[in-house]
Amino acid sequence: MEQTFALLGFALAAYSVVGNDSIQTLGTFLVSNEKRKWWQLWLFAGSIMAVVVTLGYLGYGEYLGGKGDDLTFGKFDGIFKDGVTFPTISAWYVLPPLALLFITRLGIPVSTTFLVLTFFAPKALPQMLIKSLGGYGVAFTFAIVAFFALSRLTERLFMQRPFDGEDHGLWTNKTFWTVLQWSSTGFLWSQWLTQDLVNIMVYLGHPDQVGAGTFAFALVTLLVMLGYIFYRRGGKIQEIVRVKTNTQDIRSATFIDFFYGLVLLLFKFDMLGIGAKIPMSTTWVFLGMLAGREVALRIRLTEANQDGRQVAKMVFSDLGKATIGLVVSVMLVIFLYLVEGRDLTALFG
């Protein structure tokens, strides 16, 4: 029964985690490529996923910032340390992906790291929270500086020179920008996978104990779930991206994806001194990136056509929605402790 619940939890997590987090890595990609067939986009993203997951399993994860022979790229060791043991998976462990599935259908972006991993290792929550808050701050600051410096040259020209058939050289060369945007998306997607695969793979237990059959099942499940998400064009949660300034423009999407991927790459060097293996909420990092970009565009561009109150409302609304995931995570963990008769003082001690 434990294996049954583990595989069920994995399948649900594969869909709900990628479905919720698609706004981060694939949201701008989906929005700016809405005229393309869904299976073309899926083949691109699915190929990268297959390569990254296979490299981790075969022991080449260090080339992507993790460690060899680890489907979680070292993140499993980051939460199960200092005497923290892997729990016995029961029916209750299916709750986090189910809750995530329900919240995602409401169009609310939540942290899958908090919602899933807190259930398995609640004592790791403080470190994950500190790193995630730091990630939001770093992404917010990075985005303000980067887009403040570039927006006059890039975003203003993008708004003034849309893809309307007129020739403006490289600024409106769709082939050139398509190659750049797909490249930046591939870079970002690979970085996200090395950060957040642990939120799904944790259901399979210790990475060293995942056999070839289980790995094949995991990879096929991930690809099928990803395909369904592309078929649905991301679902309602895509509104988080659509309402941001000019995100439908493939050129703007290129810069968003590239800068976001750079921030995730920076955290592999343990820039906050918390530990490179400690998982973090990439949702919070992404929302920090979008918030910083909106602030920078508001300051630099009159074409953005947003007053300060509107931008502030958007920023705090997104952050408030993301905080829901943290609250739900803690509530689910407390519920688990109560139904299993565990000592709550051990949770908060």
N, C-alpha and C positions, 0 to 999 in steps of 0.2 A: 504494500500500500504506500510505503514511503516513496518508492520509485515512481509509482503512478502519480502521486501528488506532485512530485518533483518535475516530471515531464509535462503534466498539465500546467503547473505554474510557469514552466519555461515557455510553453507555447503561448500562454496568455501574455507573459511579459514581453515576448518577442514582438507581438502585435501592439500592445499598449505602450511600451517604452518607445519603440521606433515611431509609432503613430503620434505620440505626444511630442517627441523631440524632433519630428520632421520639420517643425517650424524653424528650428535652429539651423540645421545643416542643409536641408533641402527646401526650406520654405521659399527663399528668394529664387532658387533654381526652378521650382514649380511655377511660381507666379510669373516669372519672366520668360517661361517657355510653355505657356498655356496653349499655344497653337500647335505644339508638337504632339504626336501620339504618345499615350502614356507608356506603352511598352518600350519605346525608344529610350525614354528617360530611365525606365526601370533597368534595361540592359546595361546602361552606363553605370548607374549607382550599384546595381547588383554585382557587376563584375569587380568593382573596387571592394565591395564587402567580401566577396568570395576570396579575393587575394589576401586582404588583411587578416581575415579569420584563419585562413589556411597557414599563413606565415606564422601567426601566433601559435597554432597547434603544432607545427613542424619544428618549432624551436628557433625561429628567426625574428621573434618579436622585438629583440633589442634594436633591430634596424628601423623600427617604427617608434622607438622611445620607451619600450617596455623591457621585458626580459624574455629569454628564450623559453620555449616549451610551456607557454602560459596563455590560455585563451583570454585572460583578463588583463594581460600586459602588466602584471605586477600588482594590480589593484586588490586582488583577493588577499594577498599577504598584508596589504595595508590596513585592512579592517580586522582580520583574524590574526591578531598578534597579542603579545603580553598576556597569554593565558586564555584568550577568548577562543572558545571552541565552536566548531560548526554545529548548528542545532539539528535535531531530528525533525525532518520536514513532515508536518501534518497537514490536514485539510485547511487549517487556519492560514497557512502560508500562501494560499491561493488568493487571499483577500487583497493584498497590495495591488497586484495587476488588475484585479476586478474593479477596485476603487479607482485606479488610474484610468481604466477604460471608461468608466462612468463619467469621471470628471472631464476627460478629454472630449467626450461627445457633447459636453456643454460649452466647449470652446475655451476652456480655461487651461493655460500652460502651468504645469506644476513640475516640481523637481522630482524626477524619477529616482535620483540618487537617494534623496531623503525618504521617499515613499517606500522604496523596495529595500534598500540596504539597512535602514534603521530597524526594519523588522528582523533581519538576520543578526545584526550586531549593533544593538542600541547604544552601547557605550562608545561607539565610534562617532556618534552624532555630533558632539561638541567640536571635534577636529574637522569633520566634514562641513559643519556650519561656518566655522571660522574661515576655512579655505574658500568656501563658496561666496561669503560676504566679501572677502578679499578679491575674489575673481570678479565680482560685480564692480567693485571700485576700480580695479585695474582696467577692465574693459570700458567702463564709463569714461575714465580719464583718457585712455588711449584713443577712444573714438572722438572725443572732443578735440584733442590735439590734432589727430590725423585729418579729420574732416574739416576742421577749421582752416588747416593749412592748404587743403586741396580743393575745397568746395567751389571756390571762385573759378578755378581752372577746370574742374570736372563737372560737378552737379549743375552749375549755372549753364554751362555749354550744353549739357545733356537736355536740360529743359528748353533751351533756346533752339536746339538742333535735334529734333526727334527724328525717328526713322520714318520719314514721310515721302521718301522717294527722291529727295534732293541730294545732290552729291556734295558732301562737306569733307571729303577725304577720309582719313582713318576715323574721324569722329562719328561717322555714320556708316562705316563699313561693317555690315552685319556679320559677315563671315569672320572677320578679324575679332570682333567682340564676342562672338559665339565661342570661338576657340579659347579666348581668354577666360570667359565666364565658366565654361565647362572645366577648364584646368583648375581654376580657383575653387570650384565646387568639389572637384576630386580631391584636392589638397585638404580642404576643410572636412570633408566626409571621412577621410582616412584618420585625421586627427581626432574627430569625435568618436569614431569606433574604438580607438585605443583608450579613450577616456571612459566611455560609458558602456562598453560591452559587459563589464562586470555586473551591471544592473540586470542583465538577462542571464548571463552564464553562471551566476551565483547559484541558480537552481540546480545546476549539474554537479555541485559539490566541489571538492578540491580539484583544481585544473590538472594536477598530475595523475588523477584517477579517471580522466575522461578517455574512454577507449575509442577506437576507430569508428565503430558502429554508432556510438552516441554522438561523436563529432559529425558524422555524415547526417544524422537526423537533425542535429542542431543547425547545420548550414542550410539544409533544404528548407527547414521551417522558417529560418530567418529570411531566405530569399522569397519564399511564397508570401509571407506576411508583408514584406517590403513591396512586392508586386501588387498586392491588394491595396496598399496605401497609395501607390502611384495611380492605380485604377480609379480610386476615389478622389484623386487630386488633393490629397492631404486632409480633406474633411473641413469641418467648421473651424478648427483651430488655426487654419490658414489666415483667418481674418486679422490675427495679430500682426502678420506681415503686410497684408494688403493695405491697411490703413496708414502705414508709414509712408513718408514722403518719397515718391518716385521709385518705389521698390519694383514696380512693374518693368522698369527700364533695365534691359540686360546689362547695360554698362554700369549702372549704379549697383546692381546685384553683384557684379564682379568685385567691386571694391569692398562691399560688405562681407562677402564670403572670404576674401583674401585676408582682410584685417582680423576677422574672427578666428580664422585658422591660425594666424600668427600668435594671437593671445593664448590659444590653447597650447600651442607649441612652447611658448614661454614657460608655462606652468610645469612642463616636463623637466625643467631645470631647477625646480623647487625654489622659485623666486621669493616665496613668502616664508621659507624656513620651516614649513610645517611637515614636509615630507612629500616627495614626488609620488609615492605610492598611495597616499591618502586620496580616496575618490572625492570629487567635487561636483557641484551642480552646474552642469554646462548650460542649463536653462537660465540660471541667474547670470551667467557670464554673457549669454546671448542678449538677454534683456538689457543688461548694462551697455552692451555695444549699440543696440538700437536707440537707447535713451541718450547716450552721448552723441550719437549722430544727429538726432532730432534737435538737441540743444545747439550743436554747432551750426546746423543749417538755419536754425532760427536766428542766430546771431549774424551769420554771414550773408544770407540770401533773402531778399525781399520776395523772390519767386516762391519760396516755401509757403508763404501766405498763412502763417500760423502765429497767433499771439502767444506771449509767454504763459498765460494761464492755461491755454489749450495744451501746450506742450507739457506743462507740469502735471496736468490732469492725466494725460496719456502715460507719462512716466510712472506716476504713483499708482495708476490703475493696473498697469502690467506687473509692477512689483507686488502689489497687493494680491493679485491673482496667484503669483508664484508662491507667496507666503502661505496660501491655502494648503499647498502640498506639504509644507513643514508641519502645520497644525494637524492635518489628517494623519501624517506619519506618526507623530507622538501619540495621538489618540488611539491609533491601531495597535501600537506597541503596548500601551497601557491596557487595552482590551485583551491582548494576548496574554499578558502577565496575570490578569484577573481570572480568565477562563482556565488557565493552566495552574492556577494556585501558586504562582511565583511571588517572591518577596519584592514589592515595589521599591523598598529602600535600597535594594541591590541595584535597581535600575538607575536611581538618581544619586546613588552614593559614589 
